[in-house]
Amino acid sequence: MKKVLKNVSFVILLLKMCIIFGQEIDAQKRIVIDVGHGGKDTGAIGTNSIQERI
């Protein structure tokens, strides 16, 4: 029973930390444009011959 209570307490503490440190109220959103690939460089080919989207 003590082990279950200890685990529940840990989960509650973890959730509180996520809420407190998760996101600032006044956080500004930032948009980043990645030019990506083009021309001769069409991107990487991953596992199962899946190619990066252009």
mmCIF file of the C-alpha atoms, coordinates in Angstrom:
data_MODEL
# 
_entry.id   MODEL 
# 
loop_
_atom_site.group_PDB 
_atom_site.id 
_atom_site.type_symbol 
_atom_site.label_atom_id 
_atom_site.label_alt_id 
_atom_site.label_comp_id 
_atom_site.label_asym_id 
_atom_site.label_entity_id 
_atom_site.label_seq_id 
_atom_site.pdbx_PDB_ins_code 
_atom_site.Cartn_x 
_atom_site.Cartn_y 
_atom_site.Cartn_z 
_atom_site.occupancy 
_atom_site.B_iso_or_equiv 
_atom_site.pdbx_formal_charge 
_atom_site.auth_seq_id 
_atom_site.auth_comp_id 
_atom_site.auth_asym_id 
_atom_site.auth_atom_id 
_atom_site.pdbx_PDB_model_num 
ATOM 1  C CA . MET A 1 1  ? 0.000  0.000  0.000   1.00 0.00 ? 1  MET A CA 1 
ATOM 2  C CA . LYS A 1 2  ? 2.855  2.404  0.792   1.00 0.00 ? 2  LYS A CA 1 
ATOM 3  C CA . LYS A 1 3  ? 4.422  1.733  -2.612  1.00 0.00 ? 3  LYS A CA 1 
ATOM 4  C CA . VAL A 1 4  ? 1.146  2.563  -4.405  1.00 0.00 ? 4  VAL A CA 1 
ATOM 5  C CA . LEU A 1 5  ? 0.749  5.750  -2.369  1.00 0.00 ? 5  LEU A CA 1 
ATOM 6  C CA . LYS A 1 6  ? 4.348  6.715  -3.139  1.00 0.00 ? 6  LYS A CA 1 
ATOM 7  C CA . ASN A 1 7  ? 3.774  6.168  -6.886  1.00 0.00 ? 7  ASN A CA 1 
ATOM 8  C CA . VAL A 1 8  ? 0.543  8.189  -6.851  1.00 0.00 ? 8  VAL A CA 1 
ATOM 9  C CA . SER A 1 9  ? 2.272  11.022 -4.983  1.00 0.00 ? 9  SER A CA 1 
ATOM 10 C CA . PHE A 1 10 ? 5.072  11.011 -7.544  1.00 0.00 ? 10 PHE A CA 1 
ATOM 11 C CA . VAL A 1 11 ? 2.610  11.210 -10.457 1.00 0.00 ? 11 VAL A CA 1 
ATOM 12 C CA . ILE A 1 12 ? 0.738  14.106 -8.824  1.00 0.00 ? 12 ILE A CA 1 
ATOM 13 C CA . LEU A 1 13 ? 4.026  15.950 -8.234  1.00 0.00 ? 13 LEU A CA 1 
ATOM 14 C CA . LEU A 1 14 ? 5.062  15.346 -11.849 1.00 0.00 ? 14 LEU A CA 1 
ATOM 15 C CA . LEU A 1 15 ? 1.742  16.698 -13.143 1.00 0.00 ? 15 LEU A CA 1 
ATOM 16 C CA . LYS A 1 16 ? 2.069  19.806 -10.972 1.00 0.00 ? 16 LYS A CA 1 
ATOM 17 C CA . MET A 1 17 ? 5.550  20.437 -12.342 1.00 0.00 ? 17 MET A CA 1 
ATOM 18 C CA . CYS A 1 18 ? 4.274  20.078 -15.909 1.00 0.00 ? 18 CYS A CA 1 
ATOM 19 C CA . ILE A 1 19 ? 1.569  22.645 -15.248 1.00 0.00 ? 19 ILE A CA 1 
ATOM 20 C CA . ILE A 1 20 ? 3.894  25.084 -13.485 1.00 0.00 ? 20 ILE A CA 1 
ATOM 21 C CA . PHE A 1 21 ? 6.836  24.865 -15.906 1.00 0.00 ? 21 PHE A CA 1 
ATOM 22 C CA . GLY A 1 22 ? 4.940  23.824 -19.030 1.00 0.00 ? 22 GLY A CA 1 
ATOM 23 C CA . GLN A 1 23 ? 4.171  27.082 -20.786 1.00 0.00 ? 23 GLN A CA 1 
ATOM 24 C CA . GLU A 1 24 ? 4.481  30.699 -19.915 1.00 0.00 ? 24 GLU A CA 1 
ATOM 25 C CA . ILE A 1 25 ? 1.291  32.724 -19.931 1.00 0.00 ? 25 ILE A CA 1 
ATOM 26 C CA . ASP A 1 26 ? 2.849  35.585 -21.917 1.00 0.00 ? 26 ASP A CA 1 
ATOM 27 C CA . ALA A 1 27 ? 4.770  33.338 -24.306 1.00 0.00 ? 27 ALA A CA 1 
ATOM 28 C CA . GLN A 1 28 ? 4.977  34.646 -27.848 1.00 0.00 ? 28 GLN A CA 1 
ATOM 29 C CA . LYS A 1 29 ? 4.523  32.297 -30.774 1.00 0.00 ? 29 LYS A CA 1 
ATOM 30 C CA . ARG A 1 30 ? 7.323  32.197 -33.283 1.00 0.00 ? 30 ARG A CA 1 
ATOM 31 C CA . ILE A 1 31 ? 7.015  31.080 -36.888 1.00 0.00 ? 31 ILE A CA 1 
ATOM 32 C CA . VAL A 1 32 ? 10.152 29.651 -38.476 1.00 0.00 ? 32 VAL A CA 1 
ATOM 33 C CA . ILE A 1 33 ? 10.411 29.148 -42.227 1.00 0.00 ? 33 ILE A CA 1 
ATOM 34 C CA . ASP A 1 34 ? 12.714 26.365 -43.333 1.00 0.00 ? 34 ASP A CA 1 
ATOM 35 C CA . VAL A 1 35 ? 13.662 26.713 -46.982 1.00 0.00 ? 35 VAL A CA 1 
ATOM 36 C CA . GLY A 1 36 ? 14.023 22.945 -47.280 1.00 0.00 ? 36 GLY A CA 1 
ATOM 37 C CA . HIS A 1 37 ? 15.199 21.262 -50.441 1.00 0.00 ? 37 HIS A CA 1 
ATOM 38 C CA . GLY A 1 38 ? 14.823 22.049 -54.085 1.00 0.00 ? 38 GLY A CA 1 
ATOM 39 C CA . GLY A 1 39 ? 16.476 21.706 -57.428 1.00 0.00 ? 39 GLY A CA 1 
ATOM 40 C CA . LYS A 1 40 ? 18.910 18.798 -57.561 1.00 0.00 ? 40 LYS A CA 1 
ATOM 41 C CA . ASP A 1 41 ? 18.679 18.184 -53.787 1.00 0.00 ? 41 ASP A CA 1 
ATOM 42 C CA . THR A 1 42 ? 15.269 16.576 -53.314 1.00 0.00 ? 42 THR A CA 1 
ATOM 43 C CA . GLY A 1 43 ? 15.854 15.528 -49.711 1.00 0.00 ? 43 GLY A CA 1 
ATOM 44 C CA . ALA A 1 44 ? 16.928 12.449 -47.817 1.00 0.00 ? 44 ALA A CA 1 
ATOM 45 C CA . ILE A 1 45 ? 15.678 8.930  -48.401 1.00 0.00 ? 45 ILE A CA 1 
ATOM 46 C CA . GLY A 1 46 ? 14.847 7.215  -45.122 1.00 0.00 ? 46 GLY A CA 1 
ATOM 47 C CA . THR A 1 47 ? 14.012 3.692  -44.099 1.00 0.00 ? 47 THR A CA 1 
ATOM 48 C CA . ASN A 1 48 ? 11.761 1.682  -46.403 1.00 0.00 ? 48 ASN A CA 1 
ATOM 49 C CA . SER A 1 49 ? 12.711 4.050  -49.277 1.00 0.00 ? 49 SER A CA 1 
ATOM 50 C CA . ILE A 1 50 ? 10.526 6.856  -47.856 1.00 0.00 ? 50 ILE A CA 1 
ATOM 51 C CA . GLN A 1 51 ? 11.624 10.205 -49.270 1.00 0.00 ? 51 GLN A CA 1 
ATOM 52 C CA . GLU A 1 52 ? 11.420 13.539 -47.486 1.00 0.00 ? 52 GLU A CA 1 
ATOM 53 C CA . ARG A 1 53 ? 8.542  15.698 -48.605 1.00 0.00 ? 53 ARG A CA 1 
ATOM 54 C CA . ILE A 1 54 ? 9.458  18.745 -50.577 1.00 0.00 ? 54 ILE A CA 1 
# 
